[in-house]
């Protein structure tokens, strides 16, 4: 049995063991504190070094201030200082990534926290040792404070070191800048010597220039003689072209005469067969006066086989046209394509678009490929020089055959007339192109048709027979109680091309007032276009989809920029003595309202500039350049400053310069 003495011995041994453990722990902590004394001593050394560095830095800053004052005249020092500042920031961020010291301190702090936890457990178990523990705690707190000071001083040391290194770099940069200034001064001296030498050469070249001026004057005289000979040759060539076109017209007339005689022969053969009691072949078909009108032309039959287009928006459709042009090796500026597209959209207020310019500039290909890319039927109508009546467009009644002989245009119009023709093609669009429309006088063969187009009621009133009666075309067929009538609806788009040479006619004011005229300027350089990509398949565009792209004039009526631009255009034309009316003003607003919003475009400014190009400048043909110089200057200022179209302003200036010889303004077009 354990006695009281034995128990007391055990307790004393246990207490002594605990005291030994505590002493060992305190000895370990003391060793760590002793090991930390070394960095503290090093800290004093660092502080002395830092003071020396600080004095050195102050000296460097004074030297730097002197350098900056000396280099104040160098313009690029500011940029170099900014670069050095950015380098400083990069070095600071680099230093922030080097956290080894901080991690060591954090580790020491974690160990101290462990000691605190261990101390609390020992305090709970050994109350008599609390006083000694509190002493150890004070020592540990002092050690922790010293560690914090070491951390702060280390951070400050790093910052000062970085600043000293930055100052050294700046000093090196300044020394390099001084060397550059020295080199520039030497270069300036050499350039002054070179300038003196060049002045001597300039004097000698001025003498040579005087001699060359004499030779140039003689060369100009020779050039004038050559130009005179060239003008004579051009006049002779133009006369030959006129004679060739006349002969072509006679040949076409002879062809028609042959057709008439063949028809007369067929009629006489039929009469002979009747007198002999025989029935001529195909008599039932020949008695149908409108059989040929009901026959669908190739363009209508082709449209019937097209698959419907995807439900795409207007921007995607224009991109599809661009891809087709690239695949065909054709290059048109996006601005030109958008202008032609908008001119097609406003056919309710502006009946057609005219593409003018010299031959070979792509006037016919643009509407053809645009129609194919959009999924619109395309019919090209070649105009003949002998055309002088609407019958040349629509056809005529052959009294010998007893039937109406329509043109392809008349058959296409009938096939698309959804109101008067029960078998019409539904929900489709078609473009009709009058190719070289100014070979004949436009007002002779197209004036009546243009008036019909202008008389069309609004698209929501075409079902009213009384509203559309003035727009319908009645075919002249005798002995017929109700001759057929054709309504040229809004599923038809009209365009025309016109070349400019001695054998063509100018457009009348009536046509110019009712058309958007896109003039293709002569190219500044000949480029070989190459096909890019595959030609997209043609997909039929529905009329309902096309109608969904159209926008009313009310969309832009309240826009201040539009109203201001139109009012300025009206004032400019009034100053030119070529005033414009309400119809043209509304047509300009309709064009702005329907201009597509493409990437990089300015719909309002670009659209107004297009209307200056297509509606105003063609009406200024024949204006005296000298008398209207101030008006032309105002027009250029309006285009350049308010509309921001530098190319159009430059093209107006070029046209004015080219018109100085005759004194009358001729619009030459703009190259986009």
C-alpha positions as CSV (number, residue, x, y, z in Angstrom):
1,X,0.0,0.0,0.0
2,X,1.3,3.3,-1.0
3,X,2.2,5.5,2.0
4,X,1.9,9.2,2.3
5,X,5.7,9.7,1.9
6,X,5.7,7.7,-1.3
7,X,2.8,9.7,-2.7
8,X,4.6,12.9,-1.8
9,X,7.7,11.7,-3.6
10,X,5.7,11.0,-6.7
11,X,4.1,14.5,-6.7
12,X,7.5,16.1,-6.2
13,X,8.9,14.1,-9.1
14,X,6.0,15.0,-11.3
15,X,6.3,18.7,-10.5
16,X,10.0,18.6,-11.1
17,X,9.3,16.9,-14.5
18,X,6.9,19.6,-15.5
19,X,9.4,22.3,-14.4
20,X,12.0,20.6,-16.6
21,X,9.7,20.6,-19.6
22,X,8.9,24.3,-19.1
23,X,12.6,25.1,-18.7
24,X,13.5,23.2,-21.9
25,X,10.7,25.0,-23.8
26,X,11.9,28.4,-22.5
27,X,15.5,27.5,-23.4
28,X,14.4,26.8,-27.0
29,X,12.6,30.1,-27.1
30,X,15.7,31.8,-25.6
31,X,17.8,30.3,-28.3
32,X,15.5,31.7,-31.0
33,X,15.6,35.1,-29.4
34,X,19.4,34.9,-29.3
35,X,19.4,34.0,-33.0
36,X,17.1,37.0,-33.7
37,X,19.7,39.3,-32.0
38,X,21.9,39.0,-35.0
39,X,19.3,40.5,-37.4
40,X,18.7,43.3,-34.9
41,X,22.4,44.1,-34.9
42,X,22.3,43.9,-38.7
43,X,19.4,46.3,-38.6
44,X,21.5,49.0,-37.0
45,X,24.1,48.4,-39.7
46,X,21.3,48.7,-42.3
47,X,20.1,51.9,-40.7
48,X,23.6,53.4,-41.0
49,X,23.8,52.3,-44.6
50,X,20.4,53.7,-45.2
51,X,21.4,57.0,-43.9
52,X,24.4,57.0,-46.2
53,X,22.2,56.0,-49.1
54,X,19.8,58.7,-48.1
55,X,22.6,61.3,-48.2
56,X,23.7,59.8,-51.5
57,X,20.1,60.0,-52.8
58,X,19.8,63.6,-51.7
59,X,23.0,64.4,-53.6
60,X,21.7,62.5,-56.6
61,X,18.4,64.4,-56.4
62,X,20.2,67.7,-56.4
63,X,22.3,66.6,-59.3
64,X,19.1,65.3,-61.0
65,X,17.4,68.7,-60.5
66,X,20.4,70.4,-62.1
67,X,20.3,67.9,-65.0
68,X,16.6,68.5,-65.5
69,X,17.1,72.3,-65.6
70,X,19.9,71.8,-68.1
71,X,17.8,69.4,-70.3
72,X,14.5,71.4,-70.1
73,X,14.9,72.3,-73.8
74,X,14.9,68.6,-74.9
75,X,11.3,67.8,-75.9
76,X,11.4,64.1,-75.5
77,X,12.8,64.0,-71.9
78,X,9.2,64.1,-70.6
79,X,8.4,60.9,-72.6
80,X,11.6,59.2,-71.3
81,X,10.8,60.2,-67.7
82,X,7.3,58.6,-68.1
83,X,9.0,55.5,-69.3
84,X,11.3,55.5,-66.3
85,X,8.3,55.9,-64.0
86,X,6.7,52.9,-65.7
87,X,9.9,51.0,-65.1
88,X,9.8,52.0,-61.4
89,X,6.3,50.7,-61.1
90,X,7.3,47.4,-62.7
91,X,10.2,47.1,-60.3
92,X,7.9,47.8,-57.4
93,X,5.5,45.1,-58.5
94,X,8.4,42.8,-59.0
95,X,9.5,43.4,-55.4
96,X,6.0,42.8,-54.2
97,X,6.2,39.3,-55.6
98,X,9.3,38.5,-53.5
99,X,7.6,37.7,-50.2
100,X,10.2,35.3,-48.8
101,X,11.0,37.5,-45.8
102,X,7.3,38.1,-45.1
103,X,6.6,34.4,-45.2
104,X,9.5,33.8,-42.7
105,X,8.0,36.4,-40.3
106,X,4.6,34.9,-40.7
107,X,6.0,31.5,-39.8
108,X,7.6,32.9,-36.7
109,X,4.3,34.5,-35.7
110,X,2.5,31.2,-36.1
111,X,5.1,29.6,-33.9
112,X,4.6,32.3,-31.3
113,X,0.8,31.7,-31.4
114,X,1.5,28.0,-30.8
115,X,3.6,28.9,-27.7
116,X,0.8,31.1,-26.5
117,X,-1.7,28.2,-26.7
118,X,0.8,25.9,-25.0
119,X,1.3,28.6,-22.3
120,X,-2.4,28.7,-21.6
121,X,-2.5,25.0,-21.1
122,X,0.5,25.0,-18.8
123,X,-1.0,27.9,-16.8
124,X,-4.2,25.9,-16.3
125,X,-2.1,23.0,-15.0
126,X,0.7,24.8,-13.1
127,X,-0.5,27.9,-11.3
128,X,2.8,28.4,-9.4
129,X,4.6,28.8,-12.7
130,X,2.3,31.7,-13.9
131,X,4.7,34.4,-12.8
132,X,7.6,32.9,-14.6
133,X,5.3,32.4,-17.6
134,X,4.3,36.0,-17.6
135,X,8.0,37.0,-17.7
136,X,8.5,34.7,-20.6
137,X,5.4,36.3,-22.3
138,X,6.9,39.8,-21.9
139,X,10.1,38.6,-23.5
140,X,8.1,37.0,-26.3
141,X,6.1,40.2,-26.9
142,X,9.3,42.2,-27.1
143,X,10.6,39.7,-29.5
144,X,7.4,39.9,-31.6
145,X,7.7,43.7,-31.6
146,X,11.3,43.4,-32.7
147,X,10.2,41.1,-35.5
148,X,7.6,43.6,-36.7
149,X,10.2,46.4,-36.7
150,X,12.5,44.1,-38.7
151,X,9.7,43.6,-41.2
152,X,9.0,47.3,-41.6
153,X,12.7,48.1,-41.9
154,X,13.2,45.4,-44.4
155,X,10.3,46.8,-46.5
156,X,11.7,50.3,-46.2
157,X,15.1,49.1,-47.2
158,X,13.7,47.4,-50.3
159,X,11.9,50.6,-51.3
160,X,15.0,52.7,-50.8
161,X,17.1,50.2,-52.8
162,X,14.6,50.3,-55.6
163,X,14.5,54.1,-55.6
164,X,18.3,54.2,-55.6
165,X,18.4,51.8,-58.6
166,X,15.8,53.9,-60.4
167,X,17.8,57.1,-59.8
168,X,20.8,55.4,-61.2
169,X,18.9,54.4,-64.3
170,X,17.6,58.0,-64.6
171,X,21.1,59.3,-64.3
172,X,22.2,56.9,-67.0
173,X,19.3,58.0,-69.2
174,X,20.2,61.7,-68.7
175,X,23.8,61.0,-69.6
176,X,22.6,59.3,-72.8
177,X,20.3,62.3,-73.5
178,X,23.3,64.7,-73.1
179,X,25.2,62.6,-75.6
180,X,22.3,62.7,-78.0
181,X,22.1,66.5,-77.7
182,X,25.8,66.7,-78.4
183,X,25.3,64.6,-81.5
184,X,22.4,66.7,-82.6
185,X,24.4,69.9,-82.3
186,X,27.1,68.3,-84.5
187,X,24.4,67.2,-86.9
188,X,23.0,70.8,-87.0
189,X,26.4,72.1,-88.0
190,X,26.8,69.6,-90.7
191,X,23.3,70.4,-92.0
192,X,24.1,74.1,-92.1
193,X,27.1,73.3,-94.2
194,X,25.0,71.1,-96.5
195,X,22.3,73.9,-96.8
196,X,25.0,76.3,-97.9
197,X,26.1,73.8,-100.5
198,X,22.5,73.2,-101.7
199,X,21.9,76.9,-102.0
200,X,24.7,77.1,-104.5
201,X,23.2,74.1,-106.4
202,X,19.8,75.8,-106.3
203,X,21.2,78.9,-108.0
204,X,22.7,76.8,-110.8
205,X,19.4,74.8,-111.2
206,X,17.4,77.9,-111.5
207,X,19.4,78.8,-114.5
208,X,18.7,75.3,-115.9
209,X,15.0,75.8,-115.1
210,X,14.9,79.0,-117.2
211,X,16.3,77.0,-120.1
212,X,13.8,74.2,-119.5
213,X,10.9,76.6,-119.4
214,X,11.8,77.7,-122.9
215,X,11.8,74.1,-124.0
216,X,8.5,73.4,-122.2
217,X,6.9,76.3,-124.0
218,X,8.0,74.8,-127.4
219,X,6.7,71.4,-126.2
220,X,3.3,72.9,-125.4
221,X,3.0,74.3,-128.8
222,X,3.8,70.8,-130.2
223,X,1.2,69.3,-127.8
224,X,-1.5,71.8,-128.9
225,X,-0.9,70.7,-132.5
226,X,-1.1,67.1,-131.5
227,X,-4.4,67.7,-129.5
228,X,-5.9,69.4,-132.5
229,X,-5.1,66.4,-134.6
230,X,-6.5,64.1,-131.9
231,X,-9.7,66.2,-131.8
232,X,-10.1,65.9,-135.6
233,X,-9.6,62.1,-135.4
234,X,-12.2,61.8,-132.5
235,X,-14.7,63.8,-134.5
236,X,-14.1,61.5,-137.5
237,X,-14.5,58.4,-135.2
238,X,-17.8,59.8,-133.8
239,X,-19.2,60.4,-137.2
240,X,-18.3,56.8,-138.1
241,X,-20.1,55.6,-135.0
242,X,-23.2,57.6,-135.9
243,X,-23.2,56.1,-139.4
244,X,-22.7,52.6,-137.9
245,X,-25.7,53.1,-135.5
246,X,-27.8,54.4,-138.4
247,X,-27.0,51.3,-140.5
248,X,-27.8,49.1,-137.5
249,X,-31.1,50.8,-137.2
250,X,-31.8,50.3,-140.9
251,X,-30.9,46.6,-140.5
252,X,-33.3,46.3,-137.6
253,X,-36.0,48.1,-139.6
254,X,-35.5,45.7,-142.5
255,X,-35.8,42.8,-140.1
256,X,-39.1,44.1,-138.9
257,X,-40.2,44.6,-142.5
258,X,-39.3,41.0,-143.2
259,X,-41.3,39.8,-140.2
260,X,-44.3,41.9,-141.4
261,X,-44.0,40.4,-144.9
262,X,-43.8,36.9,-143.5
263,X,-46.9,37.6,-141.4
264,X,-48.7,39.0,-144.5
265,X,-47.7,35.9,-146.5
266,X,-49.1,33.6,-143.7
267,X,-52.3,35.6,-143.7
268,X,-52.6,35.3,-147.5
269,X,-51.9,31.6,-147.3
270,X,-54.7,31.3,-144.8
271,X,-57.1,33.2,-147.0
272,X,-56.2,31.0,-150.0
273,X,-56.8,28.0,-147.8
274,X,-60.2,29.3,-146.8
275,X,-61.1,30.1,-150.4
276,X,-60.2,26.5,-151.4
277,X,-62.3,25.1,-148.6
278,X,-59.4,24.0,-146.4
279,X,-58.8,25.0,-142.7
280,X,-55.4,26.6,-142.0
281,X,-53.3,24.9,-139.4
282,X,-53.4,26.4,-135.9
283,X,-56.4,28.6,-136.7
284,X,-57.7,28.5,-133.1
285,X,-54.3,29.7,-131.7
286,X,-53.9,32.5,-134.2
287,X,-57.3,33.9,-133.4
288,X,-56.2,34.6,-129.8
289,X,-55.0,38.2,-130.0
290,X,-53.3,38.0,-126.6
291,X,-51.6,34.6,-126.9
292,X,-48.1,36.0,-127.1
293,X,-48.8,38.4,-124.2
294,X,-49.7,35.5,-122.0
295,X,-46.5,33.6,-122.8
296,X,-44.1,34.0,-119.9
297,X,-40.7,35.4,-120.9
298,X,-37.5,33.4,-119.9
299,X,-36.9,35.7,-116.9
300,X,-40.3,34.8,-115.4
301,X,-39.9,31.1,-116.0
302,X,-36.4,31.2,-114.3
303,X,-37.9,33.0,-111.3
304,X,-40.5,30.3,-110.9
305,X,-37.7,27.8,-110.3
306,X,-35.9,29.7,-107.6
307,X,-36.0,28.5,-104.0
308,X,-37.2,31.0,-101.5
309,X,-34.5,33.0,-99.7
310,X,-33.9,32.6,-96.0
311,X,-35.5,35.0,-93.6
312,X,-32.5,37.3,-93.4
313,X,-32.3,40.9,-92.5
314,X,-31.4,43.7,-94.9
315,X,-27.7,43.8,-93.7
316,X,-27.2,40.1,-94.4
317,X,-28.8,40.4,-97.9
318,X,-26.4,43.2,-98.7
319,X,-23.5,41.1,-97.6
320,X,-24.7,38.3,-99.8
321,X,-24.6,40.7,-102.8
322,X,-21.1,41.8,-101.8
323,X,-20.0,38.1,-101.8
324,X,-21.5,37.6,-105.3
325,X,-19.7,40.7,-106.6
326,X,-16.4,39.4,-105.2
327,X,-17.0,35.9,-106.7
328,X,-17.6,37.5,-110.1
329,X,-14.4,39.6,-109.8
330,X,-16.2,42.9,-109.6
331,X,-15.2,45.6,-107.1
332,X,-17.6,48.3,-106.1
333,X,-17.2,50.5,-103.1
334,X,-19.6,49.7,-100.3
335,X,-20.9,53.3,-100.5
336,X,-21.9,52.8,-104.2
337,X,-23.7,49.5,-103.4
338,X,-25.6,51.1,-100.5
339,X,-26.5,54.1,-102.7
340,X,-27.9,51.9,-105.5
341,X,-29.8,49.7,-103.0
342,X,-31.4,52.7,-101.4
343,X,-32.3,54.1,-104.8
344,X,-34.2,50.9,-105.5
345,X,-36.0,51.1,-102.2
346,X,-37.5,54.5,-102.8
347,X,-39.3,53.7,-106.1
348,X,-42.5,55.0,-104.6
349,X,-41.1,58.6,-104.5
350,X,-38.3,58.2,-107.1
351,X,-39.3,56.1,-110.1
352,X,-35.9,54.9,-111.3
353,X,-32.1,55.0,-110.8
354,X,-29.8,56.0,-113.7
355,X,-26.2,54.9,-113.9
356,X,-24.2,57.3,-116.0
357,X,-20.6,57.4,-117.1
358,X,-18.1,56.4,-119.8
359,X,-18.3,52.9,-121.2
360,X,-16.6,50.1,-119.3
361,X,-17.1,51.3,-115.8
362,X,-19.4,48.5,-114.7
363,X,-22.8,50.4,-115.0
364,X,-24.7,47.3,-116.4
365,X,-23.0,44.7,-114.1
366,X,-24.0,46.4,-110.9
367,X,-27.8,46.2,-111.3
368,X,-27.5,42.7,-112.9
369,X,-25.4,41.2,-110.1
370,X,-27.3,43.1,-107.4
371,X,-30.6,41.6,-108.6
372,X,-29.1,38.1,-108.7
373,X,-27.6,38.5,-105.2
374,X,-30.8,39.8,-103.8
375,X,-32.9,37.2,-105.5
376,X,-34.7,39.6,-107.8
377,X,-35.6,38.8,-111.4
378,X,-33.6,40.8,-114.0
379,X,-34.7,41.9,-117.5
380,X,-32.4,43.9,-119.7
381,X,-34.0,46.0,-122.4
382,X,-31.5,47.3,-125.0
383,X,-32.6,50.7,-126.2
384,X,-32.4,51.2,-130.0
385,X,-31.5,54.6,-131.6
386,X,-34.7,54.5,-133.7
387,X,-37.1,54.3,-130.8
388,X,-39.6,57.2,-130.8
389,X,-42.8,56.0,-129.2
390,X,-44.1,53.9,-126.2
391,X,-44.8,51.1,-128.6
392,X,-41.1,50.4,-128.8
393,X,-41.2,49.5,-125.1
394,X,-44.5,47.6,-124.9
395,X,-45.2,46.3,-128.4
396,X,-47.8,46.9,-131.1
397,X,-50.9,45.4,-132.7
398,X,-50.2,43.7,-136.0
399,X,-53.2,44.3,-138.2
400,X,-52.1,41.7,-140.8
401,X,-51.8,38.9,-138.2
402,X,-54.6,40.2,-136.2
403,X,-52.8,39.9,-132.8
404,X,-50.8,41.9,-130.4
405,X,-47.0,41.5,-130.7
406,X,-45.7,42.3,-127.2
407,X,-42.1,42.9,-126.1
408,X,-40.4,40.9,-123.4
409,X,-40.9,43.9,-121.1
410,X,-44.7,43.9,-121.7
411,X,-44.9,40.1,-121.2
412,X,-42.9,40.4,-117.9
413,X,-45.2,43.3,-116.7
414,X,-48.3,41.2,-117.5
415,X,-46.8,38.2,-115.7
416,X,-46.2,40.2,-112.5
417,X,-49.5,42.2,-112.6
418,X,-51.2,40.6,-109.6
419,X,-54.3,42.8,-110.0
420,X,-55.3,42.3,-113.7
421,X,-53.8,38.9,-114.3
422,X,-55.2,35.9,-112.4
423,X,-52.2,33.8,-113.4
424,X,-49.6,36.3,-112.3
425,X,-46.5,35.3,-110.4
426,X,-47.1,36.0,-106.7
427,X,-44.9,37.6,-104.1
428,X,-41.8,38.2,-106.3
429,X,-39.7,41.2,-107.3
430,X,-38.2,42.1,-110.7
431,X,-35.8,44.7,-112.0
432,X,-36.0,46.2,-115.5
433,X,-32.8,47.8,-116.9
434,X,-33.1,50.1,-119.9
435,X,-29.6,49.6,-121.3
436,X,-28.0,52.7,-123.0
437,X,-31.3,54.5,-122.5
438,X,-30.0,57.7,-124.1
439,X,-29.3,56.3,-127.5
440,X,-32.8,57.6,-128.4
441,X,-34.6,60.6,-127.0
442,X,-35.9,59.3,-123.6
443,X,-38.9,61.6,-123.5
444,X,-40.1,60.1,-126.8
445,X,-40.4,56.5,-125.7
446,X,-40.3,56.6,-121.9
447,X,-42.0,59.8,-120.9
448,X,-45.5,58.4,-120.9
449,X,-44.4,55.3,-119.0
450,X,-42.6,57.4,-116.5
451,X,-45.7,59.4,-115.9
452,X,-47.6,56.2,-115.3
453,X,-45.1,55.2,-112.7
454,X,-45.4,58.6,-111.0
455,X,-49.2,58.3,-111.0
456,X,-49.2,55.1,-109.0
457,X,-51.2,55.4,-105.7
458,X,-49.6,54.5,-102.4
459,X,-48.8,50.9,-101.9
460,X,-51.8,50.5,-99.5
461,X,-54.2,51.9,-102.1
462,X,-53.4,49.9,-105.2
463,X,-56.5,47.8,-104.8
464,X,-58.7,50.8,-105.5
465,X,-59.4,50.8,-109.2
466,X,-60.2,54.5,-109.3
467,X,-56.9,55.3,-107.6
468,X,-54.8,53.3,-110.0
469,X,-56.6,54.0,-113.3
470,X,-54.2,56.8,-114.3
471,X,-51.2,54.5,-113.6
472,X,-52.5,51.5,-115.7
473,X,-51.3,51.0,-119.3
474,X,-54.0,50.1,-121.7
475,X,-52.9,48.1,-124.7
476,X,-54.0,49.4,-128.0
477,X,-55.9,46.5,-129.5
478,X,-58.8,47.4,-132.0
479,X,-62.1,45.6,-132.1
480,X,-61.8,44.5,-128.5
481,X,-64.5,45.5,-126.0
482,X,-62.2,45.5,-123.0
483,X,-58.5,45.8,-124.0
484,X,-56.2,44.5,-121.3
485,X,-54.7,46.9,-118.8
486,X,-51.4,46.5,-117.1
487,X,-50.6,48.0,-113.7
488,X,-46.8,48.5,-113.1
489,X,-46.8,47.8,-109.4
490,X,-44.3,48.2,-106.6
491,X,-42.9,44.7,-107.3
492,X,-41.1,46.3,-110.2
493,X,-37.8,48.2,-109.9
494,X,-36.5,50.3,-112.8
495,X,-33.0,51.3,-113.6
496,X,-31.2,52.6,-116.7
497,X,-27.7,53.1,-118.0
498,X,-26.4,55.9,-120.2
499,X,-23.1,56.3,-121.9
500,X,-21.7,59.7,-122.6
501,X,-20.4,60.2,-126.2
502,X,-21.2,62.1,-129.3
503,X,-23.9,59.6,-130.4
504,X,-26.1,59.8,-127.3
505,X,-28.7,62.2,-126.0
506,X,-28.7,64.1,-122.7
507,X,-31.5,63.4,-120.2
508,X,-34.4,65.8,-120.0
509,X,-35.2,67.6,-116.8
510,X,-38.3,65.5,-116.4
511,X,-36.2,62.3,-116.1
512,X,-33.6,63.9,-113.9
513,X,-36.3,65.1,-111.5
514,X,-37.7,61.6,-111.2
515,X,-34.4,59.6,-111.0
516,X,-31.4,59.1,-108.7
517,X,-28.5,59.6,-111.1
518,X,-25.3,57.7,-110.1
519,X,-22.4,59.0,-112.2
520,X,-19.5,56.6,-112.5
521,X,-16.3,58.7,-112.7
522,X,-13.4,57.5,-114.9
523,X,-11.1,55.3,-112.9
524,X,-7.8,56.8,-111.6
525,X,-6.0,53.5,-112.1
526,X,-6.8,50.3,-114.0
527,X,-6.9,47.3,-111.6
528,X,-7.2,43.6,-112.5
529,X,-10.0,42.2,-110.4
530,X,-9.8,38.6,-109.5
531,X,-12.7,36.3,-108.6
532,X,-12.7,35.5,-104.8
533,X,-14.9,32.6,-103.5
534,X,-17.8,30.7,-104.8
535,X,-20.8,32.4,-106.5
536,X,-23.8,32.1,-104.1
537,X,-26.9,30.4,-105.4
538,X,-29.8,32.6,-106.3
539,X,-32.7,32.6,-103.8
540,X,-35.9,34.3,-104.5
541,X,-36.6,37.4,-102.5
542,X,-40.3,37.8,-101.6
543,X,-42.1,41.1,-102.1
544,X,-43.3,41.0,-98.5
545,X,-39.7,40.7,-97.3
546,X,-38.7,43.7,-99.5
547,X,-41.7,45.7,-98.2
548,X,-40.6,45.0,-94.7
549,X,-37.3,46.8,-95.4
550,X,-39.0,50.0,-96.5
551,X,-39.3,52.9,-94.0
552,X,-41.7,55.9,-94.1
553,X,-40.6,59.5,-94.4
554,X,-42.0,60.1,-90.9
555,X,-39.0,58.2,-89.5
556,X,-36.7,61.1,-90.1
557,X,-39.1,64.1,-90.4
558,X,-38.4,65.1,-86.8
559,X,-34.6,64.6,-87.0
560,X,-33.0,68.1,-86.7
561,X,-29.9,67.1,-88.9
562,X,-32.2,65.9,-91.7
563,X,-34.4,69.0,-91.7
564,X,-31.4,71.3,-91.5
565,X,-29.6,69.5,-94.3
566,X,-32.7,69.5,-96.6
567,X,-33.3,73.2,-95.9
568,X,-29.7,74.0,-96.7
569,X,-30.0,72.1,-100.0
570,X,-33.2,74.0,-100.9
571,X,-31.4,77.4,-100.2
572,X,-28.4,76.4,-102.3
573,X,-30.5,75.4,-105.3
574,X,-32.5,78.6,-105.0
575,X,-29.2,80.6,-105.1
576,X,-28.2,78.6,-108.2
577,X,-31.5,79.6,-109.8
578,X,-32.4,75.9,-110.0
579,X,-35.1,75.7,-107.3
580,X,-36.5,72.3,-106.1
581,X,-40.1,71.6,-105.2
582,X,-41.9,69.7,-102.4
583,X,-41.8,66.4,-104.4
584,X,-38.0,66.4,-104.6
585,X,-37.6,67.5,-101.0
586,X,-39.9,64.6,-99.9
587,X,-37.9,62.2,-102.1
588,X,-34.6,63.3,-100.5
589,X,-36.1,62.6,-97.0
590,X,-37.4,59.2,-98.2
591,X,-33.9,58.3,-99.3
592,X,-32.4,59.3,-95.9
593,X,-35.1,57.3,-94.1
594,X,-34.3,54.1,-96.2
595,X,-30.5,54.3,-96.1
596,X,-29.1,51.1,-94.6
597,X,-27.3,51.2,-91.3
598,X,-24.0,49.5,-92.0
599,X,-20.9,49.2,-90.0
600,X,-18.7,52.3,-90.3
601,X,-21.4,54.3,-92.1
602,X,-23.1,57.6,-91.0
603,X,-26.7,57.0,-92.3
604,X,-27.8,60.6,-92.2
605,X,-24.7,62.4,-93.4
606,X,-23.9,59.8,-96.1
607,X,-27.4,59.7,-97.4
608,X,-27.6,63.6,-97.7
609,X,-24.2,63.6,-99.4
610,X,-25.5,60.9,-101.9
611,X,-28.5,63.1,-102.6
612,X,-26.3,66.1,-103.4
613,X,-24.4,63.8,-105.8
614,X,-27.5,62.2,-107.4
615,X,-30.2,64.8,-107.3
616,X,-28.6,68.3,-107.1
617,X,-25.4,68.2,-109.1
618,X,-27.0,66.7,-112.3
619,X,-29.5,69.6,-112.2
620,X,-26.6,72.1,-112.3
621,X,-25.6,71.1,-115.8
622,X,-24.9,74.2,-117.9
623,X,-24.6,76.7,-114.9
624,X,-22.1,79.5,-115.6
625,X,-19.1,78.5,-113.4
626,X,-17.7,82.1,-113.1
627,X,-21.0,83.7,-112.2
628,X,-21.9,81.1,-109.7
629,X,-18.5,80.7,-108.1
630,X,-19.7,81.8,-104.6
631,X,-22.7,79.3,-104.8
632,X,-20.3,76.5,-105.7
633,X,-18.0,77.5,-102.9
634,X,-21.0,77.3,-100.4
635,X,-22.0,73.9,-101.8
636,X,-18.4,72.6,-101.3
637,X,-18.4,74.0,-97.8
638,X,-21.7,72.3,-97.0
639,X,-20.5,68.9,-98.3
640,X,-17.1,69.0,-96.7
641,X,-17.9,70.5,-93.3
642,X,-21.5,69.7,-92.5
643,X,-21.7,66.3,-94.3
644,X,-18.1,65.3,-93.9
645,X,-17.7,63.9,-97.4
646,X,-14.2,65.0,-98.5
647,X,-14.2,62.9,-101.6
648,X,-17.4,64.5,-102.9
649,X,-16.1,68.0,-102.2
650,X,-12.8,67.2,-104.0
651,X,-14.8,65.8,-107.0
652,X,-16.9,69.0,-107.2
653,X,-13.6,71.0,-107.3
654,X,-12.3,68.7,-110.0
655,X,-15.5,69.2,-112.1
656,X,-15.3,72.9,-111.7
657,X,-11.7,72.9,-112.9
658,X,-12.6,70.8,-115.9
659,X,-15.5,73.1,-116.7
660,X,-13.3,76.2,-116.9
661,X,-12.6,75.7,-120.6
662,X,-16.2,75.9,-121.6
663,X,-17.4,78.0,-118.7
664,X,-20.4,75.8,-118.0
665,X,-20.6,73.3,-115.2
666,X,-20.5,69.6,-116.1
667,X,-20.6,67.0,-113.3
668,X,-17.9,64.4,-113.8
669,X,-18.8,62.0,-111.0
670,X,-16.9,61.0,-107.8
671,X,-14.5,58.0,-107.3
672,X,-15.2,56.3,-103.9
